[in-house]
Amino acid sequence: MRTSTGARAGQYAALVAYLVFLGFPLLWLISTAFKSPRELGSLHPTWMPRHPTLDNFRQAFDEQPLLHAASNSLLAALGPR
């Protein structure tokens, strides 16, 4: 059973719309990770950070034992059953 070209194009358009719908939160998360605190508190959010910074990552690793937690998770996942 073959589908028409219009139906096939409609399926691809629906697939692209669905992927954009699913990808939006991930793109917003990545964009937010590189924004400064001042830009995060702005009343007018932007898609891309005006002045990208890695300070958020430095602060997260300094204040939380993230590497220790990741190693614990790895040990739990790979450990004997």
C-alpha positions as CSV (number, residue, x, y, z in Angstrom):
1,M,0.0,0.0,0.0
2,R,1.6,3.2,-1.1
3,T,0.9,6.7,0.3
4,S,0.5,9.8,-1.8
5,T,3.3,12.4,-1.9
6,G,1.1,14.9,0.0
7,A,0.4,12.4,2.8
8,R,4.1,11.6,3.0
9,A,5.0,15.3,3.2
10,G,2.3,15.7,5.9
11,Q,3.8,12.9,7.9
12,Y,7.3,14.4,7.7
13,A,5.9,17.9,8.7
14,A,4.2,16.3,11.7
15,L,7.4,14.5,12.7
16,V,9.5,17.7,12.4
17,A,6.9,19.6,14.6
18,Y,7.0,16.8,17.1
19,L,10.8,16.8,17.3
20,V,10.8,20.6,17.7
21,F,8.2,20.2,20.5
22,L,10.4,17.6,22.2
23,G,13.7,19.4,21.6
24,F,12.6,22.8,22.9
25,P,13.1,22.1,26.7
26,L,16.6,20.7,26.0
27,L,17.6,23.7,24.0
28,W,16.2,26.1,26.7
29,L,18.1,24.1,29.4
30,I,21.4,24.4,27.5
31,S,20.8,28.1,26.8
32,T,20.0,28.8,30.5
33,A,23.1,26.9,31.7
34,F,25.3,29.5,30.0
35,K,23.5,32.6,31.1
36,S,24.7,34.9,33.9
37,P,22.6,35.4,37.0
38,R,21.6,38.9,35.9
39,E,20.5,37.6,32.5
40,L,18.5,34.8,34.2
41,G,16.6,37.3,36.3
42,S,15.8,39.5,33.3
43,L,12.2,40.3,32.5
44,H,12.9,39.8,28.8
45,P,14.3,36.3,28.2
46,T,16.6,35.7,25.3
47,W,17.2,32.5,23.3
48,M,21.0,32.8,23.3
49,P,23.0,34.2,26.2
50,R,24.5,37.6,25.4
51,H,27.6,36.9,27.5
52,P,28.0,33.2,27.8
53,T,29.7,32.1,31.1
54,L,30.9,28.9,32.7
55,D,30.5,30.3,36.2
56,N,27.3,28.4,36.7
57,F,29.1,25.1,36.2
58,R,32.0,26.2,38.4
59,Q,29.6,27.2,41.2
60,A,27.7,23.9,40.9
61,F,30.9,21.8,41.2
62,D,32.2,23.9,44.0
63,E,29.1,23.9,46.2
64,Q,27.9,20.3,45.6
65,P,29.7,17.0,45.6
66,L,28.6,16.2,42.0
67,L,31.6,14.2,41.0
68,H,31.3,12.0,44.2
69,A,27.6,11.5,43.4
70,A,28.4,10.6,39.8
71,S,31.0,8.0,40.9
72,N,28.5,6.6,43.4
73,S,25.9,6.2,40.7
74,L,28.4,4.6,38.4
75,L,29.4,2.1,41.1
76,A,25.8,1.3,41.8
77,A,25.0,0.8,38.1
78,L,28.1,-1.4,37.4
79,G,28.2,-3.2,40.8
80,P,27.4,-6.9,41.3
81,R,23.8,-7.8,41.2
